[in-house]
Amino acid sequence: MSKKKTLYVCDNCGYESPKWFGKCPVCAEWNTARELKLEEINNMGDDRPYVFLLKEASQIEENLRFSTYSEEIDNLLGGGVVPGQVILLGGEPGVGKSTLALQLAEKFSVHGNVLYVSGEESVSQIGLRAKRLGLNENSIYITTKNEIESLILAIKKQKPVLVILDSIQTIYSNSVEGVVGGVLQIRTVVEKIRKFSKENNVPILLIAHVNKEGNIAGPKLVEHIVDTVIYFEGEKSTDLRILRVLKNRFGPSGEIAIFQMQNDGLKELKDKIFIEESNMPGNVVTSLFEGTRPILVQVQSLVSRDKMATARRISHGIDVRKIIIIAAVISKHLNLPIDSHDIYVNVSGGLKITDPACDLAIASSVLSSLFNKFLGKTVIIGEVGLDGSVRKVHNLKKRIDNARKAGYKRFIVPYDEVNGEGIIKIRNLRDLYKYFVED
């Protein structure tokens, strides 16, 4: 037994209402209401069990994961791809999403057939990309169909082990009205995909474009529906690309994978990615924790006397408010005239730092430039308090061990239980200050 329910959804922002509206009360756009008919299925009479005891559910054997044969991506997903997993890969146009998807299809094809659905490019254009990437896999099938009902029939016939939809904004459904890529179409298509994926245990990768404003008609609209949300970050001016997990029902969130864009595709990167060896003042190396892995990064500072009334604080890769706070702490507790100096701070490689364990490195970088003195090949780790104290950070031992593997032997860290050769412990900024003023 079923009955139909009518819902009106704004095609611009996704606002829902049981009644028709002329002007959307959320985004204030006119004539954006689209009618959506939903079927409410009454499961009475279905003899299949639909309620489980938690004890029974915990005894159900966990599905095996499929390896992507990419160490970085496997670690990113928590060990591999789970059957029936719906993954959303978002990023700005041109960042390399399609390149990554095609390389992933080639690696995943060892498990069976892979279906690549392209709504933006022709078969010949995909072939040109595959040739450039050096891919020649007979288990990858391509289609340019973009109607979801027909695609589901094709998937059932093809029985692939992985389906890639590039991109979700180009796929549409005949069951609802609305422009392709609009709110109604995207929500309907993703819901149909999710249902099919769960019923048939077929993992599906959805690719979606995101503009700089985070358009709500893109991935933000369906993040709650999918199992995993991954954002592809990277500046077009650099060749570094970062995959960051924002949501993962089958593994930890916050994990990252790092790649370098080359002529023949994306190459995995690991240690010393964001470091260029330099013995110039202002360059300091620290350890940033992303997810469950430490990454060595380089902080650069330039401090110059200001001739204007107000000194400037400019940063790239670090919140400028962090620079203002650290500069104020240095001025107060070290009694240095840094208020009359411009401070410019940059993180090499275009990475963005939010880990408080990098505070001490930022302060050291500023002091290094101010005194025109390089501390040598040293990794500096610690959080700086407003009272000038250097506080403990989590996973300090992992950070130090990772830096040792990269060839670093000297460390300036807060007082902690971690001991070892080359470890220098300090309690506050005054302890750090003596390394810049002593000969």
Summary of the structure (lengths in Angstrom):
residues: 439
radius of gyration: 26.3
end to end distance: 85.9
largest distance: 85.9
contacts: 1392
relative contact order: 0.09
helix: 29%
strand: 30%
